[in-house]
Structure formats: C-alpha cells, structure tokens
C-alpha cells in the first residue's frame, strides 16, 4: 500500500490550462508513482471544490465570500497584499479556513505525512496540526516565505515551524543560509524545483512566433510575474541603448501582475512601444515554443527594500533547457544554476550592465548550450527522486 502524502500549497493550478506557475503541481504529479497524493489548496472564483488532476485528489478550501477569494491563486500572496491592502483583512480567515480544512482531511484521509510548501502559511498550519494530531510534516521553502517576512512574530513562527518539521528542504543555497540564521542547528536539504526537458527543449522552436510578432531581429524574452522583485523595470530601461545599436530588436514580456500598467507606462515614456510587447499571462503549455524560439532570456531579479527576493527561478531552468542564452541578476540563488559555461550573471538594479550584456551576446552571436547541464541536474526525474527520499 502506498504511503499517503497530503500536499499543501498556496500556488497550485486553479483549473486545466491555468497560467500560474506549475512547479508544485509538476513535482506532486511525479510523486504519484510512489505515493497516494492529495492536495489542499485555496479556493478561487470559478475553481472546483474537488477534482482529480493527474491522479491527484485536489481539495480547495474556502476562507471568504467566494467571489472575493483572491488572496492566493493568481499570484504570490505578498505581491497581492502589497497591491491591495484590503486583502490583509482576509489573512486570519485564510489561516482559519486552511486549518479547519486540514483538520477535515486528517480526519477523513488520515495522511501519513504532510508536504507543506512555504513555511508561512502552509508550514504554520501544518505545525499547529502537528501539535494537535501528531501528523508529521515536511516543509519546503521557495524564497518569499524566508526573505519577505522579517517581523519578530514572523521570525518566531518560522523558527517553530522549521524546528518541528520532520525534514526541511529549500530550493537554493541562498534560502538555506537565510534559514540557518533562525537556528544554526537546523538540518536543511537544498533541492530545487525542476524542469520537464520533454516539454522545454530546442526542438520546440516555432518560426511562426516571429511572424506573429513581426520579429526580424534579435528576440529577447522575459517570463514571470510583473512584480517588484522580478526587476522588469531595469530590463525596460536597458532597452533604448540596445535598440539604438540594433533597431530590429524586440522584447516579449510574458506575464501579469500589480506593476503591469506601470511598466507599460514606462515603455510608452521611453518610446519603446514598437520594440517591447506585453502579451499578458499565457497558458503554460504555450511557453516552450517561446523559450526555444527566443535568442536571449533575461531574468533581471532584484532584492526589494523589504529584503524579498527570489530563491531559484524555474523560468531560468526552462529557458536553459530550451537552448536559450540566459542573462540573470547575480543573486546568491541564481549561482546554484548559472556559471561561466551556462549563462551570464550581471549586477542587480543595473540597467547599464544589462544593456552591455545583451549587446555583447547580440554582436558576438554568442551561444551557450546549457541544455544537457539542466537535463542532467534539474530535470524532474532527478528532482522528484530526491523528494521521494525526503517523504519516505
């Protein structure tokens, strides 16, 4: 009989062909080979309360009036709170809703272990349940839960969650180092999220994309939420000089978020509307051809004033697996993935250095094929095997 694992996450597909990041879904789906997987995720307008997705039993909990349940689902909780302070009012209801939904799952399904993605809120709820029922939990930190919550109460709660977890995993060395500041004796494993190399590979190249967007020169690409820590502002500010030397260059920005209009206004003020195209969020199934067709993928992430930053963006893996040259900010997490042979690291918050790196690649027609490196180290086959050991 398979061991029962209950996965808790605030980012999980709301429906088929969703546009939100799929990393928790992709990992959990692969774990169904060895475990009986159930998922507990927040409700969202038009989502189903219960459904089976790729052999996973997905339960969605309610925490507010249904049409207003948008604290989690379309983007990260922290960016949502920053965009609209009204959502702070929902936080206690969210925690209570998730807690009572978890208690119901414990009673009805009796899972052997809980896999909580993000220390807060999921890890906190799993910890509270552990004190009541004794159900052990594994907690995985993705970055925002470590870097973005720095108040005294938050630090205390994070410490308690980590100290009582059966196992702790983080997706980058940077997160591990930050977590050890809470308790230097914690035993923490670094296991990143992964990439499906069958989907993300150079063979997905589609010339029709260039025709669709009228791209007759270098094709630059960004994929991700349009939120502060993604640093898209600096990429846009780097473009005038790039276009001055290469007028046919076009940048495709895929994603949505609270800064979307602000970034569009910046593009307009710099007279870049003919060279920068905002597509909005698109289905994940459509992404492989964009990565494989683009010449350069840029991930200009930054550390915000509050200290929030990314752990290890899956988009970088997807781009590299697709044969795209990658430029990314020199953040500690990115160094787990990018080196001199696999991509370029540039100073964060630095449009000038971004400009020079982009021009150097364009002018020198520089190629970096990191596909095999990613397949051998970050394919879901490798990553899911490591997580199986953690959950056994």
SULWOTA-V514927 format. One record per residue. N is the residue number from 0. RES is the residue in three letters. OMEGA is omega in radians with two decimals (NA if undefined). Layout:
n res omega
N RES OMEGA
N RES OMEGA
This chain:
n res omega
0 UNK -3.12
1 UNK 3.05
2 UNK -3.13
3 UNK 3.11
4 UNK 3.05
5 UNK 3.13
6 UNK 3.08
7 UNK -3.12
8 UNK 3.06
9 UNK 3.04
10 UNK -3.11
11 UNK -3.09
12 UNK 3.14
13 UNK -3.12
14 UNK 3.14
15 UNK 3.14
16 UNK 3.10
17 UNK -3.12
18 UNK -3.09
19 UNK 3.14
20 UNK -3.01
21 UNK -2.94
22 UNK 3.11
23 UNK 3.11
24 UNK -3.08
25 UNK 3.11
26 UNK -3.09
27 UNK 3.13
28 UNK -3.12
29 UNK 3.13
30 UNK 3.14
31 UNK 3.11
32 UNK -3.05
33 UNK -3.08
34 UNK 2.97
35 UNK -2.99
36 UNK 2.93
37 UNK -3.11
38 UNK 3.03
39 UNK -3.08
40 UNK -3.13
41 UNK 3.07
42 UNK 3.11
43 UNK 3.14
44 UNK 3.13
45 UNK 3.06
46 UNK 3.14
47 UNK 3.10
48 UNK 3.14
49 UNK 3.03
50 UNK 3.06
51 UNK 3.14
52 UNK 3.13
53 UNK 3.09
54 UNK 3.08
55 UNK 3.08
56 UNK -3.02
57 UNK 3.07
58 UNK 3.11
59 UNK -3.07
60 UNK 3.10
61 UNK -3.13
62 UNK 3.13
63 UNK 3.01
64 UNK -2.89
65 UNK -3.07
66 UNK 3.13
67 UNK -3.11
68 UNK -3.09
69 UNK 3.10
70 UNK 3.11
71 UNK 3.08
72 UNK -3.09
73 UNK -3.14
74 UNK 3.12
75 UNK -3.13
76 UNK -3.11
77 UNK 3.08
78 UNK 3.12
79 UNK 3.11
80 UNK -3.12
81 UNK -3.13
82 UNK -3.06
83 UNK -3.09
84 UNK -3.14
85 UNK -3.09
86 UNK 3.06
87 UNK 3.13
88 UNK -3.09
89 UNK -3.02
90 UNK 3.14
91 UNK 3.11
92 UNK 3.10
93 UNK -3.13
94 UNK 3.13
95 UNK 3.14
96 UNK -3.14
97 UNK -3.13
98 UNK -3.11
99 UNK 3.07
100 UNK 3.10
101 UNK 3.12
102 UNK 3.10
103 UNK 3.13
104 UNK 3.10
105 UNK -3.11
106 UNK -3.04
107 UNK -3.03
108 UNK -3.14
109 UNK -3.13
110 UNK 3.11
111 UNK -3.11
112 UNK 3.09
113 UNK 3.01
114 UNK -3.07
115 UNK 3.07
116 UNK -3.03
117 UNK -3.10
118 UNK 3.04
119 UNK 0.19
120 UNK -2.96
121 UNK 3.14
122 UNK 3.13
123 UNK 3.14
124 UNK 3.11
125 UNK 3.11
126 UNK 3.12
127 UNK 3.10
128 UNK 3.13
129 UNK 3.14
130 UNK -3.13
131 UNK -3.00
132 UNK -3.12
133 UNK 3.12
134 UNK -3.10
135 UNK 3.14
136 UNK 2.97
137 UNK 3.14
138 UNK 3.12
139 UNK 3.11
140 UNK -3.12
141 UNK 3.05
142 UNK -3.07
143 UNK -3.12
144 UNK 3.09
145 UNK -3.03
146 UNK -2.95
147 UNK -3.11
148 UNK -2.96
149 UNK 3.12
150 UNK -3.09
151 UNK -3.14
152 UNK 3.13
153 UNK 3.14
154 UNK 3.11
155 UNK -3.12
156 UNK 3.13
157 UNK 3.13
158 UNK 3.14
159 UNK -3.14
160 UNK -3.10
161 UNK -3.10
162 UNK -3.09
163 UNK 3.13
164 UNK 3.07
165 UNK 3.09
166 UNK 3.11
167 UNK 3.00
168 UNK 3.07
169 UNK -3.02
170 UNK 3.10
171 UNK 3.10
172 UNK 3.14
173 UNK 3.14
174 UNK 3.11
175 UNK -3.12
176 UNK 3.12
177 UNK -3.14
178 UNK 3.14
179 UNK 3.05
180 UNK 3.10
181 UNK 3.13
182 UNK -3.05
183 UNK -3.11
184 UNK -3.13
185 UNK 3.06
186 UNK -2.99
187 UNK 3.07
188 UNK 3.09
189 UNK 3.08
190 UNK -3.12
191 UNK 2.90
192 UNK -3.02
193 UNK -3.14
194 UNK 3.09
195 UNK -3.06
196 UNK 3.05
197 UNK 3.10
198 UNK -3.07
199 UNK 3.13
200 UNK -3.06
201 UNK -3.11
202 UNK -3.14
203 UNK -3.13
204 UNK -3.07
205 UNK -3.14
206 UNK -3.13
207 UNK 3.09
208 UNK 3.14
209 UNK 3.10
210 UNK -3.11
211 UNK -3.09
212 UNK 3.10
213 UNK 3.14
214 UNK -3.13
215 UNK 3.14
216 UNK 3.12
217 UNK -3.09
218 UNK 3.11
219 UNK -3.04
220 UNK 2.93
221 UNK 3.06
222 UNK 3.10
223 UNK 3.09
224 UNK 3.11
225 UNK -3.10
226 UNK -2.96
227 UNK -3.01
228 UNK 3.09
229 UNK 3.02
230 UNK -3.07
231 UNK 3.12
232 UNK -3.09
233 UNK 3.07
234 UNK 3.12
235 UNK 3.14
236 UNK 3.09
237 UNK -2.97
238 UNK -3.11
239 UNK -3.13
240 UNK 3.08
241 UNK -3.09
242 UNK 3.09
243 UNK -3.12
244 UNK -3.13
245 UNK -3.01
246 UNK -3.08
247 UNK 3.14
248 UNK 3.05
249 UNK 3.09
250 UNK 3.05
251 UNK 3.11
252 UNK -3.12
253 UNK 3.12
254 UNK 3.09
255 UNK -3.13
256 UNK -3.02
257 UNK -3.13
258 UNK -3.03
259 UNK -3.11
260 UNK 3.12
261 UNK 3.14
262 UNK 3.07
263 UNK 3.10
264 UNK 3.10
265 UNK 3.10
266 UNK 3.13
267 UNK -3.11
268 UNK 3.13
269 UNK -3.14
270 UNK -3.09
271 UNK -3.03
272 UNK 3.12
273 UNK -3.06
274 UNK 3.12
275 UNK -3.09
276 UNK 3.05
277 UNK -3.13
278 UNK -2.95
279 UNK 3.11
280 UNK 3.08
281 UNK -3.12
282 UNK -3.14
283 UNK -3.13
284 UNK -3.13
285 UNK -3.02
286 UNK -3.06
287 UNK -3.11
288 UNK 3.08
289 UNK 3.12
290 UNK -3.05
291 UNK -3.10
292 UNK -3.11
293 UNK 3.09
294 UNK -3.08
295 UNK 3.00
296 UNK -3.13
297 UNK 3.06
298 UNK -3.00
299 UNK -3.05
300 UNK 3.14
301 UNK 2.96
302 UNK -3.11
303 UNK 3.11
304 UNK 3.13
305 UNK 3.13
306 UNK -3.13
307 UNK 3.07
308 UNK -3.08
309 UNK 3.07
310 UNK 3.05
311 UNK -3.04
312 UNK 3.08
313 UNK -3.13
314 UNK 3.10
315 UNK 3.11
316 UNK -3.11
317 UNK 3.13
318 UNK -3.13
319 UNK 3.11
320 UNK -3.11
321 UNK 3.12
322 UNK -3.13
323 UNK 3.04
324 UNK -3.03
325 UNK 2.97
326 UNK -3.13
327 UNK 3.11
328 UNK -3.11
329 UNK 3.04
330 UNK -3.05
331 UNK -3.13
332 UNK -3.12
333 UNK -3.13
334 UNK 3.05
335 UNK -3.02
336 UNK -2.98
337 UNK 3.04
338 UNK -3.07
339 UNK -3.10
340 UNK -3.02
341 UNK -3.13
342 UNK -3.13
343 UNK 3.04
344 UNK 3.14
345 UNK 3.11
346 UNK 3.09
347 UNK -3.13
348 UNK -3.02
349 UNK -3.12
350 UNK -3.10
351 UNK -3.14
352 UNK 3.05
353 UNK 3.12
354 UNK -3.10
355 UNK 3.14
356 UNK 3.11
357 UNK -3.13
358 UNK 3.13
359 UNK 3.13
360 UNK -3.13
361 UNK -3.04
362 UNK -3.12
363 UNK -3.09
364 UNK -3.06
365 UNK 3.11
366 UNK 3.05
367 UNK 3.14
368 UNK -3.12
369 UNK -3.06
370 UNK -3.11
371 UNK 3.12
372 UNK -3.13
373 UNK -3.13
374 UNK -3.08
375 UNK -3.03
376 UNK -3.00
377 UNK 3.08
378 UNK -3.11
379 UNK 3.10
380 UNK 3.13
381 UNK -3.06
382 UNK -3.11
383 UNK 3.08
384 UNK 3.12
385 UNK 3.13
386 UNK 3.07
387 UNK 3.13
388 UNK -3.12
389 UNK -3.05
390 UNK -3.10
391 UNK NA
